[in-house]
């Protein structure tokens, strides 16, 4: 099932395209596609998503007025990296 084509086309016999495993990994945001470059993209996407949510939380709870935009972004990505590490994918 891992190599079964996600969207088979009965008119094509070359069996190119996305596998069910790759499709599931993308949709579920779990880097277990069996393709290294795709798994790296999923992790990068998760890191960006986690950083955005962390930044929203930081801003919603008030921020130190001395913080620069760079510091805010750095803190958000530090939190995202920690979330990925705890998740076991950093």
Biopython code that builds the backbone (N, CA, C, O; Angstrom):
import numpy as np
from Bio.PDB.StructureBuilder import StructureBuilder

atoms = [
    (1, "UNK", "N", (0.817, -1.194, 0.000)),
    (1, "UNK", "CA", (0.000, 0.000, 0.000)),
    (1, "UNK", "C", (0.862, 1.260, 0.000)),
    (1, "UNK", "O", (0.427, 2.298, -0.497)),
    (2, "UNK", "N", (2.079, 1.188, 0.549)),
    (2, "UNK", "CA", (2.924, 2.380, 0.620)),
    (2, "UNK", "C", (3.231, 2.954, -0.757)),
    (2, "UNK", "O", (3.319, 4.173, -0.910)),
    (3, "UNK", "N", (3.390, 2.114, -1.742)),
    (3, "UNK", "CA", (3.744, 2.594, -3.073)),
    (3, "UNK", "C", (2.551, 2.683, -4.008)),
    (3, "UNK", "O", (2.706, 2.958, -5.198)),
    (4, "UNK", "N", (1.360, 2.450, -3.469)),
    (4, "UNK", "CA", (0.157, 2.562, -4.277)),
    (4, "UNK", "C", (-0.057, 4.025, -4.656)),
    (4, "UNK", "O", (0.083, 4.921, -3.825)),
    (5, "UNK", "N", (-0.390, 4.245, -5.895)),
    (5, "UNK", "CA", (-0.566, 5.607, -6.396)),
    (5, "UNK", "C", (-1.777, 6.261, -5.747)),
    (5, "UNK", "O", (-2.837, 5.644, -5.634)),
    (6, "UNK", "N", (-1.620, 7.514, -5.320)),
    (6, "UNK", "CA", (-2.698, 8.226, -4.627)),
    (6, "UNK", "C", (-3.860, 8.540, -5.555)),
    (6, "UNK", "O", (-5.020, 8.412, -5.164)),
    (7, "UNK", "N", (-3.561, 8.945, -6.769)),
    (7, "UNK", "CA", (-4.598, 9.318, -7.724)),
    (7, "UNK", "C", (-4.348, 8.579, -9.037)),
    (7, "UNK", "O", (-3.867, 9.168, -10.005)),
    (8, "UNK", "N", (-4.677, 7.282, -9.065)),
    (8, "UNK", "CA", (-4.392, 6.510, -10.272)),
    (8, "UNK", "C", (-5.201, 7.004, -11.463)),
    (8, "UNK", "O", (-6.352, 7.423, -11.337)),
    (9, "UNK", "N", (-4.566, 6.939, -12.607)),
    (9, "UNK", "CA", (-5.207, 7.325, -13.862)),
    (9, "UNK", "C", (-5.215, 6.088, -14.745)),
    (9, "UNK", "O", (-4.151, 5.629, -15.161)),
    (10, "UNK", "N", (-6.368, 5.544, -15.037)),
    (10, "UNK", "CA", (-6.418, 4.306, -15.829)),
    (10, "UNK", "C", (-5.885, 4.465, -17.249)),
    (10, "UNK", "O", (-5.620, 3.470, -17.923)),
    (11, "UNK", "N", (-5.726, 5.699, -17.710)),
    (11, "UNK", "CA", (-5.240, 5.945, -19.058)),
    (11, "UNK", "C", (-3.718, 6.064, -19.122)),
    (11, "UNK", "O", (-3.142, 6.189, -20.203)),
    (12, "UNK", "N", (-3.073, 6.024, -17.956)),
    (12, "UNK", "CA", (-1.608, 6.103, -17.924)),
    (12, "UNK", "C", (-1.061, 4.803, -17.373)),
    (12, "UNK", "O", (-1.594, 4.247, -16.412)),
    (13, "UNK", "N", (-0.016, 4.332, -17.974)),
    (13, "UNK", "CA", (0.579, 3.073, -17.515)),
    (13, "UNK", "C", (1.957, 3.262, -16.917)),
    (13, "UNK", "O", (2.577, 2.290, -16.486)),
    (14, "UNK", "N", (2.455, 4.499, -16.882)),
    (14, "UNK", "CA", (3.812, 4.724, -16.382)),
    (14, "UNK", "C", (3.879, 4.788, -14.854)),
    (14, "UNK", "O", (4.975, 4.780, -14.294)),
    (15, "UNK", "N", (2.728, 4.853, -14.163)),
    (15, "UNK", "CA", (2.665, 4.853, -12.710)),
    (15, "UNK", "C", (3.495, 5.962, -12.057)),
    (15, "UNK", "O", (4.074, 5.746, -10.993)),
    (16, "UNK", "N", (3.560, 7.120, -12.666)),
    (16, "UNK", "CA", (4.238, 8.243, -12.040)),
    (16, "UNK", "C", (3.229, 9.015, -11.205)),
    (16, "UNK", "O", (2.022, 8.888, -11.407)),
    (17, "UNK", "N", (3.711, 9.794, -10.293)),
    (17, "UNK", "CA", (2.820, 10.601, -9.462)),
    (17, "UNK", "C", (3.051, 10.338, -7.992)),
    (17, "UNK", "O", (3.997, 9.650, -7.609)),
    (18, "UNK", "N", (2.188, 10.884, -7.186)),
    (18, "UNK", "CA", (2.309, 10.816, -5.748)),
    (18, "UNK", "C", (1.756, 9.497, -5.230)),
    (18, "UNK", "O", (0.705, 9.032, -5.672)),
    (19, "UNK", "N", (2.485, 8.897, -4.280)),
    (19, "UNK", "CA", (1.985, 7.669, -3.669)),
    (19, "UNK", "C", (1.006, 8.020, -2.555)),
    (19, "UNK", "O", (0.941, 9.169, -2.118)),
    (20, "UNK", "N", (0.263, 7.052, -2.108)),
    (20, "UNK", "CA", (-0.672, 7.245, -0.995)),
    (20, "UNK", "C", (0.096, 7.655, 0.255)),
    (20, "UNK", "O", (-0.371, 8.498, 1.020)),
    (21, "UNK", "N", (1.272, 7.064, 0.470)),
    (21, "UNK", "CA", (2.077, 7.394, 1.642)),
    (21, "UNK", "C", (2.522, 8.858, 1.601)),
    (21, "UNK", "O", (2.458, 9.555, 2.614)),
    (22, "UNK", "N", (2.972, 9.323, 0.437)),
    (22, "UNK", "CA", (3.385, 10.715, 0.308)),
    (22, "UNK", "C", (2.199, 11.656, 0.522)),
    (22, "UNK", "O", (2.328, 12.675, 1.202)),
    (23, "UNK", "N", (1.063, 11.321, -0.049)),
    (23, "UNK", "CA", (-0.125, 12.154, 0.097)),
    (23, "UNK", "C", (-0.543, 12.237, 1.569)),
    (23, "UNK", "O", (-0.842, 13.319, 2.074)),
    (24, "UNK", "N", (-0.562, 11.097, 2.247)),
    (24, "UNK", "CA", (-0.948, 11.070, 3.663)),
    (24, "UNK", "C", (0.031, 11.885, 4.506)),
    (24, "UNK", "O", (-0.387, 12.616, 5.404)),
    (25, "UNK", "N", (1.330, 11.765, 4.225)),
    (25, "UNK", "CA", (2.334, 12.512, 4.987)),
    (25, "UNK", "C", (2.119, 14.015, 4.844)),
    (25, "UNK", "O", (2.248, 14.757, 5.817)),
    (26, "UNK", "N", (1.795, 14.461, 3.646)),
    (26, "UNK", "CA", (1.558, 15.889, 3.409)),
    (26, "UNK", "C", (0.289, 16.335, 4.125)),
    (26, "UNK", "O", (0.306, 17.331, 4.848)),
    (27, "UNK", "N", (-0.802, 15.614, 3.936)),
    (27, "UNK", "CA", (-2.082, 16.017, 4.521)),
    (27, "UNK", "C", (-2.066, 15.960, 6.045)),
    (27, "UNK", "O", (-2.659, 16.817, 6.701)),
    (28, "UNK", "N", (-1.397, 14.963, 6.614)),
    (28, "UNK", "CA", (-1.365, 14.803, 8.064)),
    (28, "UNK", "C", (-0.204, 15.549, 8.722)),
    (28, "UNK", "O", (-0.102, 15.595, 9.948)),
    (29, "UNK", "N", (0.674, 16.135, 7.893)),
    (29, "UNK", "CA", (1.842, 16.881, 8.374)),
    (29, "UNK", "C", (2.746, 16.003, 9.243)),
    (29, "UNK", "O", (3.217, 16.411, 10.304)),
    (30, "UNK", "N", (2.966, 14.790, 8.753)),
    (30, "UNK", "CA", (3.835, 13.830, 9.426)),
    (30, "UNK", "C", (4.944, 13.462, 8.449)),
    (30, "UNK", "O", (4.675, 12.852, 7.415)),
    (31, "UNK", "N", (6.196, 13.825, 8.763)),
    (31, "UNK", "CA", (7.291, 13.559, 7.824)),
    (31, "UNK", "C", (7.678, 12.083, 7.770)),
    (31, "UNK", "O", (8.729, 11.682, 8.271)),
    (32, "UNK", "N", (6.818, 11.295, 7.161)),
    (32, "UNK", "CA", (7.056, 9.863, 7.003)),
    (32, "UNK", "C", (6.622, 9.437, 5.605)),
    (32, "UNK", "O", (5.932, 8.434, 5.423)),
    (33, "UNK", "N", (7.053, 10.236, 4.617)),
    (33, "UNK", "CA", (6.619, 9.992, 3.241)),
    (33, "UNK", "C", (7.442, 8.931, 2.533)),
    (33, "UNK", "O", (7.026, 8.394, 1.507)),
    (34, "UNK", "N", (8.615, 8.631, 3.086)),
    (34, "UNK", "CA", (9.520, 7.720, 2.400)),
    (34, "UNK", "C", (10.411, 8.433, 1.399)),
    (34, "UNK", "O", (11.213, 7.798, 0.714)),
    (35, "UNK", "N", (10.275, 9.751, 1.311)),
    (35, "UNK", "CA", (11.075, 10.570, 0.404)),
    (35, "UNK", "C", (11.745, 11.659, 1.235)),
    (35, "UNK", "O", (11.070, 12.513, 1.811)),
    (36, "UNK", "N", (13.071, 11.625, 1.294)),
    (36, "UNK", "CA", (13.812, 12.533, 2.172)),
    (36, "UNK", "C", (13.499, 14.001, 1.925)),
    (36, "UNK", "O", (13.248, 14.746, 2.872)),
    (37, "UNK", "N", (13.510, 14.431, 0.655)),
    (37, "UNK", "CA", (13.304, 15.855, 0.386)),
    (37, "UNK", "C", (11.891, 16.291, 0.753)),
    (37, "UNK", "O", (11.685, 17.427, 1.180)),
    (38, "UNK", "N", (10.926, 15.405, 0.592)),
    (38, "UNK", "CA", (9.555, 15.737, 0.956)),
    (38, "UNK", "C", (9.411, 15.821, 2.478)),
    (38, "UNK", "O", (8.733, 16.712, 2.990)),
    (39, "UNK", "N", (10.040, 14.905, 3.192)),
    (39, "UNK", "CA", (10.004, 14.951, 4.655)),
    (39, "UNK", "C", (10.648, 16.225, 5.183)),
    (39, "UNK", "O", (10.159, 16.805, 6.153)),
    (40, "UNK", "N", (11.736, 16.669, 4.562)),
    (40, "UNK", "CA", (12.386, 17.919, 4.962)),
    (40, "UNK", "C", (11.448, 19.110, 4.740)),
    (40, "UNK", "O", (11.395, 20.024, 5.562)),
    (41, "UNK", "N", (10.715, 19.095, 3.633)),
    (41, "UNK", "CA", (9.763, 20.176, 3.361)),
    (41, "UNK", "C", (8.627, 20.178, 4.381)),
    (41, "UNK", "O", (8.185, 21.243, 4.812)),
    (42, "UNK", "N", (8.157, 19.003, 4.765)),
    (42, "UNK", "CA", (7.089, 18.910, 5.757)),
    (42, "UNK", "C", (7.574, 19.478, 7.090)),
    (42, "UNK", "O", (6.840, 20.211, 7.753)),
    (43, "UNK", "N", (8.805, 19.145, 7.487)),
    (43, "UNK", "CA", (9.355, 19.659, 8.742)),
    (43, "UNK", "C", (9.511, 21.176, 8.681)),
    (43, "UNK", "O", (9.191, 21.869, 9.647)),
    (44, "UNK", "N", (9.998, 21.696, 7.557)),
    (44, "UNK", "CA", (10.132, 23.156, 7.417)),
    (44, "UNK", "C", (8.776, 23.827, 7.513)),
    (44, "UNK", "O", (8.641, 24.877, 8.143)),
    (45, "UNK", "N", (7.778, 23.232, 6.896)),
    (45, "UNK", "CA", (6.431, 23.789, 6.941)),
    (45, "UNK", "C", (5.887, 23.781, 8.369)),
    (45, "UNK", "O", (5.288, 24.759, 8.816)),
    (46, "UNK", "N", (6.097, 22.674, 9.079)),
    (46, "UNK", "CA", (5.667, 22.597, 10.472)),
    (46, "UNK", "C", (6.380, 23.646, 11.324)),
    (46, "UNK", "O", (5.768, 24.285, 12.179)),
    (47, "UNK", "N", (7.677, 23.814, 11.079)),
    (47, "UNK", "CA", (8.449, 24.800, 11.856)),
    (47, "UNK", "C", (7.879, 26.202, 11.645)),
    (47, "UNK", "O", (7.715, 26.962, 12.600)),
    (48, "UNK", "N", (7.581, 26.536, 10.403)),
    (48, "UNK", "CA", (6.986, 27.851, 10.118)),
    (48, "UNK", "C", (5.610, 27.993, 10.758)),
    (48, "UNK", "O", (5.286, 29.050, 11.300)),
    (49, "UNK", "N", (4.808, 26.951, 10.700)),
    (49, "UNK", "CA", (3.475, 27.001, 11.294)),
    (49, "UNK", "C", (3.569, 27.164, 12.814)),
    (49, "UNK", "O", (2.846, 27.969, 13.402)),
    (50, "UNK", "N", (4.463, 26.396, 13.445)),
    (50, "UNK", "CA", (4.628, 26.503, 14.895)),
    (50, "UNK", "C", (5.142, 27.882, 15.287)),
    (50, "UNK", "O", (4.693, 28.447, 16.285)),
    (51, "UNK", "N", (6.078, 28.431, 14.514)),
    (51, "UNK", "CA", (6.618, 29.759, 14.817)),
    (51, "UNK", "C", (5.530, 30.821, 14.705)),
    (51, "UNK", "O", (5.464, 31.729, 15.534)),
    (52, "UNK", "N", (4.683, 30.717, 13.694)),
    (52, "UNK", "CA", (3.600, 31.684, 13.529)),
    (52, "UNK", "C", (2.638, 31.632, 14.708)),
    (52, "UNK", "O", (2.198, 32.669, 15.206)),
    (53, "UNK", "N", (2.312, 30.422, 15.152)),
    (53, "UNK", "CA", (1.405, 30.283, 16.286)),
    (53, "UNK", "C", (2.064, 30.763, 17.578)),
    (53, "UNK", "O", (1.405, 31.366, 18.425)),
    (54, "UNK", "N", (3.355, 30.500, 17.728)),
    (54, "UNK", "CA", (4.074, 30.986, 18.909)),
    (54, "UNK", "C", (4.107, 32.510, 18.923)),
    (54, "UNK", "O", (3.921, 33.128, 19.972)),
    (55, "UNK", "N", (4.340, 33.112, 17.769)),
    (55, "UNK", "CA", (4.377, 34.572, 17.675)),
    (55, "UNK", "C", (3.007, 35.162, 18.021)),
    (55, "UNK", "O", (2.923, 36.188, 18.695)),
    (56, "UNK", "N", (1.950, 34.521, 17.563)),
    (56, "UNK", "CA", (0.603, 34.985, 17.911)),
    (56, "UNK", "C", (0.394, 34.950, 19.421)),
    (56, "UNK", "O", (-0.183, 35.871, 20.000)),
    (57, "UNK", "N", (0.866, 33.881, 20.047)),
    (57, "UNK", "CA", (0.731, 33.760, 21.495)),
    (57, "UNK", "C", (1.550, 34.798, 22.235)),
    (57, "UNK", "O", (1.086, 35.380, 23.216)),
    (58, "UNK", "N", (2.764, 35.032, 21.768)),
    (58, "UNK", "CA", (3.626, 36.037, 22.389)),
    (58, "UNK", "C", (2.970, 37.408, 22.297)),
    (58, "UNK", "O", (2.917, 38.142, 23.284)),
    (59, "UNK", "N", (2.477, 37.750, 21.132)),
    (59, "UNK", "CA", (1.862, 39.068, 20.926)),
    (59, "UNK", "C", (0.541, 39.199, 21.685)),
    (59, "UNK", "O", (0.231, 40.274, 22.198)),
    (60, "UNK", "N", (-0.229, 38.131, 21.761)),
    (60, "UNK", "CA", (-1.522, 38.176, 22.445)),
    (60, "UNK", "C", (-1.358, 38.375, 23.951)),
    (60, "UNK", "O", (-2.239, 38.929, 24.609)),
    (61, "UNK", "N", (-0.229, 37.921, 24.491)),
    (61, "UNK", "CA", (0.002, 38.022, 25.929)),
    (61, "UNK", "C", (0.828, 39.238, 26.315)),
    (61, "UNK", "O", (1.249, 39.369, 27.464)),
    (62, "UNK", "N", (1.054, 40.102, 25.381)),
    (62, "UNK", "CA", (1.844, 41.299, 25.668)),
    (62, "UNK", "C", (3.329, 41.005, 25.519)),
    (62, "UNK", "O", (3.798, 39.914, 25.843)),
    (63, "UNK", "N", (4.042, 41.978, 25.034)),
    (63, "UNK", "CA", (5.469, 41.798, 24.810)),
    (63, "UNK", "C", (6.233, 42.907, 25.507)),
    (63, "UNK", "O", (5.705, 43.984, 25.781)),
    (64, "UNK", "N", (7.470, 42.613, 25.780)),
    (64, "UNK", "CA", (8.357, 43.609, 26.363)),
    (64, "UNK", "C", (8.603, 44.679, 25.300)),
    (64, "UNK", "O", (8.965, 44.354, 24.169)),
    (65, "UNK", "N", (8.415, 45.919, 25.643)),
    (65, "UNK", "CA", (8.554, 47.004, 24.664)),
    (65, "UNK", "C", (9.981, 47.156, 24.162)),
    (65, "UNK", "O", (10.216, 47.823, 23.154)),
    (66, "UNK", "N", (10.929, 46.549, 24.848)),
    (66, "UNK", "CA", (12.324, 46.628, 24.408)),
    (66, "UNK", "C", (12.649, 45.615, 23.312)),
    (66, "UNK", "O", (13.727, 45.671, 22.721)),
    (67, "UNK", "N", (11.738, 44.697, 23.039)),
    (67, "UNK", "CA", (12.009, 43.659, 22.050)),
    (67, "UNK", "C", (11.942, 44.240, 20.643)),
    (67, "UNK", "O", (11.038, 45.005, 20.309)),
    (68, "UNK", "N", (12.910, 43.862, 19.836)),
    (68, "UNK", "CA", (12.912, 44.260, 18.428)),
    (68, "UNK", "C", (12.108, 43.232, 17.627)),
    (68, "UNK", "O", (11.796, 42.151, 18.125)),
    (69, "UNK", "N", (11.785, 43.577, 16.406)),
    (69, "UNK", "CA", (11.091, 42.632, 15.535)),
    (69, "UNK", "C", (11.910, 41.360, 15.367)),
    (69, "UNK", "O", (11.366, 40.256, 15.349)),
    (70, "UNK", "N", (13.225, 41.525, 15.243)),
    (70, "UNK", "CA", (14.113, 40.373, 15.086)),
    (70, "UNK", "C", (14.034, 39.476, 16.320)),
    (70, "UNK", "O", (13.970, 38.252, 16.201)),
    (71, "UNK", "N", (14.039, 40.085, 17.498)),
    (71, "UNK", "CA", (13.978, 39.294, 18.733)),
    (71, "UNK", "C", (12.657, 38.547, 18.827)),
    (71, "UNK", "O", (12.631, 37.390, 19.246)),
    (72, "UNK", "N", (11.560, 39.194, 18.441)),
    (72, "UNK", "CA", (10.261, 38.514, 18.444)),
    (72, "UNK", "C", (10.287, 37.282, 17.536)),
    (72, "UNK", "O", (9.849, 36.199, 17.923)),
    (73, "UNK", "N", (10.802, 37.468, 16.337)),
    (73, "UNK", "CA", (10.866, 36.359, 15.388)),
    (73, "UNK", "C", (11.785, 35.253, 15.904)),
    (73, "UNK", "O", (11.464, 34.070, 15.792)),
    (74, "UNK", "N", (12.916, 35.641, 16.462)),
    (74, "UNK", "CA", (13.862, 34.652, 16.987)),
    (74, "UNK", "C", (13.235, 33.853, 18.129)),
    (74, "UNK", "O", (13.416, 32.638, 18.206)),
    (75, "UNK", "N", (12.511, 34.519, 19.003)),
    (75, "UNK", "CA", (11.838, 33.824, 20.111)),
    (75, "UNK", "C", (10.792, 32.853, 19.577)),
    (75, "UNK", "O", (10.663, 31.736, 20.078)),
    (76, "UNK", "N", (10.050, 33.277, 18.567)),
    (76, "UNK", "CA", (9.021, 32.412, 17.990)),
    (76, "UNK", "C", (9.646, 31.162, 17.377)),
    (76, "UNK", "O", (9.129, 30.059, 17.555)),
    (77, "UNK", "N", (10.750, 31.328, 16.661)),
    (77, "UNK", "CA", (11.406, 30.162, 16.059)),
    (77, "UNK", "C", (12.090, 29.295, 17.107)),
    (77, "UNK", "O", (12.172, 28.079, 16.932)),
    (78, "UNK", "N", (12.580, 29.886, 18.186)),
    (78, "UNK", "CA", (13.125, 29.079, 19.282)),
    (78, "UNK", "C", (12.035, 28.189, 19.875)),
    (78, "UNK", "O", (12.267, 27.014, 20.161)),
    (79, "UNK", "N", (10.858, 28.755, 20.054)),
    (79, "UNK", "CA", (9.734, 27.959, 20.565)),
    (79, "UNK", "C", (9.330, 26.881, 19.561)),
    (79, "UNK", "O", (9.029, 25.752, 19.948)),
    (80, "UNK", "N", (9.322, 27.224, 18.280)),
    (80, "UNK", "CA", (8.985, 26.237, 17.245)),
    (80, "UNK", "C", (9.990, 25.092, 17.247)),
    (80, "UNK", "O", (9.608, 23.927, 17.141)),
    (81, "UNK", "N", (11.275, 25.421, 17.367)),
    (81, "UNK", "CA", (12.304, 24.377, 17.410)),
    (81, "UNK", "C", (12.123, 23.479, 18.627)),
    (81, "UNK", "O", (12.320, 22.266, 18.547)),
    (82, "UNK", "N", (11.749, 24.076, 19.748)),
    (82, "UNK", "CA", (11.514, 23.287, 20.958)),
    (82, "UNK", "C", (10.319, 22.357, 20.759)),
    (82, "UNK", "O", (10.349, 21.204, 21.189)),
    (83, "UNK", "N", (9.271, 22.857, 20.111)),
    (83, "UNK", "CA", (8.087, 22.021, 19.859)),
    (83, "UNK", "C", (8.455, 20.843, 18.953)),
    (83, "UNK", "O", (8.020, 19.718, 19.201)),
    (84, "UNK", "N", (9.241, 21.085, 17.918)),
    (84, "UNK", "CA", (9.659, 20.007, 17.037)),
    (84, "UNK", "C", (10.552, 19.003, 17.764)),
    (84, "UNK", "O", (10.454, 17.796, 17.542)),
    (85, "UNK", "N", (11.421, 19.513, 18.631)),
    (85, "UNK", "CA", (12.317, 18.624, 19.383)),
    (85, "UNK", "C", (11.508, 17.709, 20.304)),
    (85, "UNK", "O", (11.748, 16.503, 20.373)),
    (86, "UNK", "N", (10.552, 18.304, 21.002)),
    (86, "UNK", "CA", (9.717, 17.504, 21.893)),
    (86, "UNK", "C", (8.912, 16.488, 21.080)),
    (86, "UNK", "O", (8.682, 15.361, 21.518)),
    (87, "UNK", "N", (8.503, 16.902, 19.919)),
    (87, "UNK", "CA", (7.739, 16.010, 19.020)),
    (87, "UNK", "C", (8.632, 14.920, 18.439)),
    (87, "UNK", "O", (8.144, 13.910, 17.933)),
    (88, "UNK", "N", (9.961, 15.137, 18.518)),
    (88, "UNK", "CA", (10.906, 14.142, 18.034)),
    (88, "UNK", "C", (11.311, 14.299, 16.596)),
    (88, "UNK", "O", (11.709, 13.325, 15.957)),
    (89, "UNK", "N", (11.218, 15.536, 16.053)),
    (89, "UNK", "CA", (11.516, 15.735, 14.635)),
    (89, "UNK", "C", (12.461, 16.879, 14.390)),
    (89, "UNK", "O", (12.523, 17.379, 13.267)),
    (90, "UNK", "N", (13.191, 17.314, 15.376)),
    (90, "UNK", "CA", (14.119, 18.430, 15.159)),
    (90, "UNK", "C", (15.435, 17.920, 14.627)),
    (90, "UNK", "O", (16.348, 18.707, 14.381)),
]
sb = StructureBuilder()
sb.init_structure("model")
sb.init_model(0)
sb.init_chain("A")
sb.init_seg("    ")
for serial, (resi, resn, name, xyz) in enumerate(atoms, 1):
    if name == "N":
        sb.init_residue(resn, " ", resi, " ")
    sb.init_atom(name, np.array(xyz, "f"), 0.0, 1.0, " ", f" {name:<3s}", serial, name[0])
structure = sb.get_structure()
